[in-house]
């Protein structure tokens, strides 16, 4: 069976899955989107609701389905899992969501999909590593949304501070999608201009940049907690992140994105998945992009990997 580049599947129709389906409908990347959920009626309802917008966007077949419907999908977006509650960290979800993934991976192995498996459910790094080892699809075709959203949050907040288009801000967050994530300040810039110089250009040369960077990194790291505290869930930002990653895959853009991938000695790390810049195209992960980091950033990345590995103890990856 040939992969249908114009077909996507979303497993899990909670807030994140439904918002992602809505974002993908608006993107016009696909002509068919199939929704799966343990609650079939929920999948049907979401499909009905979202499909009513196609008359105003583009002809598209959006419907509920089963695992047999995902075999030829170019992208399978995996959002199924327990939601993060106020006061919970992403790592608190590990055992609940590994149990959910275990049953999903059995179905994945049965139908043998030929497209890309994009893991979005949290904790995304650990679930990505789990899916890579239990889906039968291999590492290049299975990766996580990682810190694409965290990086977007960082760029947004930096752009607001500097009063500049966020698309001109180039800065990345790497490591865990969670509390141990790291901002790569050493190569952050605005259209090629280093941050200290751009702050001076905007009349803020006297700012204590290292204090501001720490404050901003904390704000980004805590964004999800602040949103969950106010509205119990986050879903719009990650939905647009899913849309961005799907665009890179379907259009074979070779985009460099901070997605969650397994490392095998890169940056001195092995035995876990976390986010580093990678080239994303039609075949999935085409390669990693080396990032120049300060010694402190390298140490923090190693610590982030250690956090993830410590939290994977006791998980059966067979």
C-alpha positions, 0 to 999 in steps of 0.5 A, spaced: 500 500 500 502 506 498 502 512 503 497 517 501 500 524 502 494 527 503 491 523 508 492 524 516 490 520 522 489 523 529 489 518 535 486 521 541 480 526 540 481 530 547 482 537 547 489 536 544 487 531 538 481 535 536 484 542 536 490 539 532 484 536 527 481 543 527 488 546 525 490 541 520 483 542 517 484 549 516 491 548 513 489 545 507 494 540 507 490 534 507 484 532 503 482 526 508 483 526 516 481 520 520 479 521 527 480 515 532 478 515 540 477 509 545 470 513 545 467 512 538 462 517 539 467 522 541 471 521 535 464 521 531 462 528 534 468 531 533 469 529 526 462 532 524 463 538 528 470 540 524 467 537 517 462 543 517 467 548 516 470 545 510 465 548 506 468 555 508 475 552 507 476 546 502 473 540 500 475 535 505 473 528 508 473 528 515 471 522 519 471 517 525 475 511 523 479 505 526 486 503 526 485 499 519 484 506 516 491 509 518 495 504 514 496 509 508 496 515 512 502 520 511 502 522 518 499 519 524 498 524 530 498 520 537 495 525 542 491 519 546 493 519 554 491 522 560 491 530 561 496 534 565 492 537 571 493 543 575 499 541 580 502 535 575 508 535 571 508 532 565 513 526 568 507 525 573 503 522 567 508 517 565 505 510 568 498 512 566 500 514 559 505 508 558 499 503 559 495 507 554 500 507 549 502 499 550 495 498 547 495 503 542 502 500 540 499 493 539 494 496 534 500 499 530 504 493 530 498 489 527 496 494 521 503 496 520 502 503 518 507 506 512 507 513 514 510 518 520 508 517 527 508 523 530 508 523 538 504 529 542 502 526 548 506 527 554 511 526 557 512 526 550 520 524 550 519 518 554 513 516 550 517 517 543 522 513 546 517 508 548 513 508 541 520 508 537 521 501 541 515 498 541 511 500 534 515 496 529 516 503 525 523 505 527 526 511 529 526 515 523 519 515 522 517 515 529 519 522 533 515 527 538 513 534 537 518 535 543 520 543 544 517 546 538 511 549 542 516 551 547 521 554 542 515 558 539 513 561 546 520 563 547 520 567 540 513 570 542 515 572 549 522 575 546 519 578 540 514 582 545 520 584 549 524 587 543 517 589 539 519 585 533 516 580 528 517 573 532 518 570 525 525 574 525 527 571 532 531 565 532 532 561 538 531 554 540 529 550 547 532 543 547 532 537 552 526 535 555 519 538 554 518 539 561 522 542 567 529 541 565 529 544 558 534 548 556 534 555 552 540 555 547 542 562 549 549 562 546 546 562 539 540 566 540 539 572 535 534 576 531 535 576 524 543 574 525 544 580 530 546 577 537 541 578 542 546 583 546 547 587 540 539 587 538 537 589 545 542 595 544 539 597 537 532 597 541 535 602 546 535 597 552 543 596 552 543 597 559 538 591 561 541 585 565 541 580 560 543 574 564 538 576 569 532 577 563 534 570 560 533 567 566 527 570 568 524 569 560 527 561 561 522 560 567 516 564 564 517 559 558 518 553 562 512 555 566 507 557 561 503 550 561 502 551 568 500 558 568 495 556 562 492 550 566 491 553 572 487 558 568 483 554 563 485 547 565 488 545 559 493 547 553 491 545 546 491 551 541 499 552 541 500 545 541 495 544 535 499 549 531 505 546 532 502 539 530 500 543 523 507 546 523 511 539 523 505 536 519 507 541 513 514 539 514 513 532 513 507 533 507 511 538 503 518 535 504 520 542 507 527 539 510 525 544 516 530 544 522 525 543 528 527 542 535 523 535 535 524 529 540 529 524 537 533 518 540 540 520 541 546 515 540 552 519 543 550 525 540 552 531 545 555 525 549 548 522 550 545 515 549 539 511 551 533 516 551 529 521 546 529 529 547 529 535 543 535 537 539 534 541 532 533 535 526 531 536 519 524 534 518 522 531 511 517 526 508 521 520 510 521 523 517 528 525 521 533 526 515 538 527 520 540 532 526 543 539 526 549 540 530 548 546 535 554 550 538 553 550 545 556 553 551 559 548 556 554 550 561 548 548 556 552 542 554 552 540 562 544 542 562 543 538 556 546 532 560 542 533 566 536 533 562 537 527 559 539 524 566 532 526 568 528 523 563 532 516 564 531 516 571 524 517 570 524 511 565 526 506 570 521 500 570 518 501 564 518 495 559 520 497 552 519 490 549 
